[in-house]
Amino acid sequence: MLDIDNLPSTIGIYLFKNKDRVLYVGKSINIKVRVKSHIKNAELNQKEALIIQKSDHVEYLITDSEFSALLLESQLINKYQPKYNLILKDDKTPLYIKITIKDRYPKVFVVRKENNKQSIYFGPFSSRKNTEIILRQIRKIIPFCTDKKISNKSCFYSKVGLCNPCPNIIEKTSDNKLLIKHYQKNIRLLIKLLKGETNEVKKQWQKELIIHNNKKAYEKAIIYRDRLIMLERLTTLHFQNDIIEGKINQSLKVNEALYDLQKILITYYTEINILNRIECYDISTWMQNSTTASQVVMTDGYVDKKQYRRFKINNQKLQSDVERLHEVM
């Protein structure tokens, strides 16, 4: 019987093992719940049953974000080649991120693995959805091209900042050496992120930020500041199970919304650096004659139940929640 009592209820990677042999690698926003589901599903699913029967223990690695978990899962599958990860539905071969590094303008694609020595591959990934989530999140920070051929017109993604500089535009520019270097630099940064070398990317952008600030090139400095914020959100933000549950892409959408909020606050409220504490209030009226207010608190991104409060509204003649909140404040 597998011992799962000590498994954490947080995001990360879990490994079903038999002694030192890795049989299966998985990821979850709640490791304990996901491993329990494997055990429960073993009653109905032959593959799950084999994993449970042949495993003598479960190990885990905690990650800082859904994004980090997706990358680490693919790296571990590639390293250990676990038997039960390679048994895929419909006998499909695994998915990989392909970068055509030998091209003048390296392109990025999601493919079934090919034996192409002109390209570099990252993976395998368990589903196309997960692979596209990774690329979609990175592309907001590091633009790249996905067109197979160079054309005479700028691509759609260049208009929304996701392909910048666009190879189609570069080719039409007479003095394009700097633009070519810029694009190739983006690809090198993309490769570093896919290798998990996040700190290297951060250091490089922090250096660029300082250089542009010292030169008083504030518009360029803002670009690197925003990239650092997005990368920090992408690689560190996650949710505990008691805050949000669901599919991984749902959590990523919430991460995007929180990043947008932070960007607005930094832009228009410069005195705000980091939101360490969030308080939410709600008014509740019982039978029209008993009104109370409740306060919930998050500290550094985590629910802080010790700070929860309930307030009695003394003036029961107040007509609106705004007035009642004013009394609470």
Residue pairs with C-beta under 8 A, 6 or more apart in sequence:
2 35
2 39
2 52
2 55
2 56
2 57
2 58
3 57
3 58
4 32
4 35
4 36
4 39
4 58
7 14
7 31
7 32
7 35
7 58
7 60
8 31
8 32
8 60
8 62
9 30
9 31
9 32
9 33
9 240
9 241
10 29
10 30
10 31
10 62
10 238
10 240
10 241
11 27
11 28
11 29
11 30
11 31
11 62
11 63
11 64
11 65
11 66
11 69
11 238
11 239
12 27
12 28
12 31
12 60
12 61
12 62
12 63
12 69
13 25
13 26
13 27
13 31
13 60
13 61
13 63
13 69
13 72
13 73
13 76
14 25
14 26
14 27
14 28
14 31
14 34
14 35
14 58
14 59
14 60
15 22
15 24
15 25
15 58
15 59
15 60
15 61
15 76
15 82
16 22
16 23
16 24
16 26
16 38
16 51
16 52
16 55
16 58
16 84
17 23
17 55
17 56
17 57
17 58
17 59
18 54
18 55
18 56
19 56
22 76
22 80
22 82
23 51
23 54
23 55
23 82
23 83
23 84
24 51
24 55
24 82
24 83
24 84
24 85
25 73
25 76
25 77
25 80
25 82
25 85
26 34
26 38
26 73
27 69
27 70
27 72
27 73
27 248
28 34
28 35
28 69
29 66
29 69
29 238
29 239
29 241
29 245
29 248
29 251
30 241
30 245
31 60
31 62
33 241
35 58
38 48
38 51
38 52
39 52
41 48
42 48
42 49
42 51
42 52
42 53
43 49
47 84
47 87
50 84
51 84
61 72
63 69
63 72
63 238
64 235
64 236
64 237
64 238
65 234
65 235
65 236
65 237
65 238
65 255
66 238
66 248
66 251
66 252
66 255
67 134
67 137
67 234
67 235
67 252
68 196
68 235
69 248
70 125
70 130
70 133
70 134
70 248
71 134
71 194
71 196
72 196
73 125
73 126
74 122
74 123
74 124
74 125
75 196
77 85
77 94
77 123
77 124
77 126
78 123
78 124
85 124
85 126
86 94
88 94
92 112
93 112
93 113
94 112
94 113
94 123
94 124
94 125
94 126
95 110
95 111
95 112
95 123
95 124
95 125
95 126
95 127
95 128
95 131
96 110
96 111
96 112
96 113
96 121
96 122
96 123
96 124
96 125
96 131
97 108
97 109
97 110
97 121
97 122
97 123
97 125
97 131
97 134
97 135
97 194
98 108
98 109
98 110
98 111
98 114
98 116
98 119
98 120
98 121
99 106
99 107
99 108
99 119
99 120
99 121
99 122
99 187
99 190
99 191
100 106
100 107
100 109
100 118
100 119
101 118
101 119
101 120
101 187
101 191
102 118
102 119
103 118
104 180
105 145
105 150
105 167
105 170
105 180
105 183
105 184
106 144
106 184
106 187
107 144
107 145
107 146
107 147
107 148
108 135
108 144
108 145
108 146
108 190
109 146
110 128
110 131
110 132
110 135
113 121
113 123
113 124
120 191
122 194
122 195
123 131
125 131
125 134
129 249
130 248
133 248
133 249
133 252
134 194
137 234
137 252
138 190
138 193
138 194
138 234
139 162
140 162
140 230
141 227
141 230
141 231
141 234
142 186
142 189
142 190
142 193
142 227
143 157
143 161
143 162
143 163
143 164
143 165
143 186
144 163
144 183
144 186
144 187
144 190
145 155
145 157
145 163
145 166
145 167
145 183
146 157
146 163
147 155
147 163
147 167
147 168
150 167
150 168
150 171
151 168
152 168
152 172
153 168
154 166
154 168
154 169
155 163
155 166
155 168
157 163
157 166
158 164
158 165
158 166
158 168
158 169
165 179
165 182
165 183
167 183
169 179
170 176
170 179
170 180
170 183
173 179
189 201
189 204
192 198
192 200
192 201
193 201
198 231
198 235
201 231
202 228
202 231
202 232
205 224
205 227
205 228
205 231
206 224
206 228
208 220
208 224
209 221
209 224
209 225
209 228
212 218
212 220
212 221
212 224
213 221
225 266
226 263
229 259
229 262
229 263
229 266
230 259
233 255
233 258
233 259
233 262
234 255
237 255
237 258
237 301
238 251
239 251
239 254
240 302
240 303
242 303
243 303
244 250
244 251
244 254
262 275
265 272
265 275
266 272
276 299
276 300
277 297
277 298
277 299
277 300
278 297
278 298
279 295
279 296
279 297
280 295
280 296
280 297
281 293
281 294
281 295
281 325
281 328
282 293
282 294
283 291
283 292
283 293
283 313
283 321
283 324
283 325
284 291
284 292
284 293
284 294
285 291
286 292
289 316
290 316
291 313
291 316
291 318
291 324
292 310
292 311
292 312
292 313
293 310
293 311
293 313
293 324
293 325
293 328
294 308
294 309
294 310
294 311
295 307
295 308
295 309
295 310
295 311
295 328
296 303
296 308
297 303
297 304
297 307
297 308
298 304
299 307
311 328
313 324
313 327
313 328
314 327
315 327
318 324
318 327
